[in-house]
């Protein structure tokens, strides 16, 4: 079947496949976060595994709430119809996503550095969390700076990278579960390798998507660029990205 034979309905379904997939991926950590909030607010018994959350609940509450908003609402930013056809929606969602993403990243860094390490984690995983958490915050800041200078291409690229890191917990669950079922419980080193690999996988997919988006944009604008003359370029410079 060629692209000419694809019906508008099929195109709409294909366009929504990515956002729906991201929402499904995000549901894994979202449900885990909801269970943690229920534990904190429902009077659950304090155990060695959750004592750090009860002793300082504010950071984990902020992290769960903001990462839930960031991951679920952020998935819709990858819907072409919303991104291209409803700019006001895209901007409004961005005003929510930027502070949510920054709070999610910063609260995650705070927990990594100041909470007592669980028995299953180690120093290597702590370093990875700090590196990727910092990269997420830096990506959002770079995205803000890019949009302030009207560089929409760079803005989209940086925000895509930041989002890829944010939903890393979903990929980590998908990577760790088969390992646990097939091999058994992970030790500190294996857990760090698998979780780090999950972030790398997400960033690799993000870079692939960014390059495809840039290539598609180049194909779209190339015919118009051939008819531009120095005069029209000067006169219409404000319409050229």
LINNOR-V541160 format. One record per run of one state. SS is the DSSP state (alpha for helix, beta for strand, coil for the rest). FROM is the first residue (numbers start at 1). TO is the last residue. If there is no record, write none. Layout:
ss=SS from=FROM to=TO
ss=SS from=FROM to=TO
//
This chain:
ss=coil from=1 to=2
ss=alpha from=3 to=5
ss=coil from=6 to=7
ss=alpha from=8 to=41
ss=coil from=42 to=50
ss=alpha from=51 to=55
ss=coil from=56 to=56
ss=alpha from=57 to=78
ss=coil from=79 to=79
ss=alpha from=80 to=85
ss=coil from=86 to=86
ss=alpha from=87 to=114
ss=coil from=115 to=122
ss=alpha from=123 to=148
ss=coil from=149 to=151
ss=alpha from=152 to=166
ss=coil from=167 to=167
ss=alpha from=168 to=182
ss=coil from=183 to=187
ss=alpha from=188 to=226
ss=coil from=227 to=229
ss=alpha from=230 to=235
ss=coil from=236 to=236
ss=alpha from=237 to=239
ss=coil from=240 to=241
//
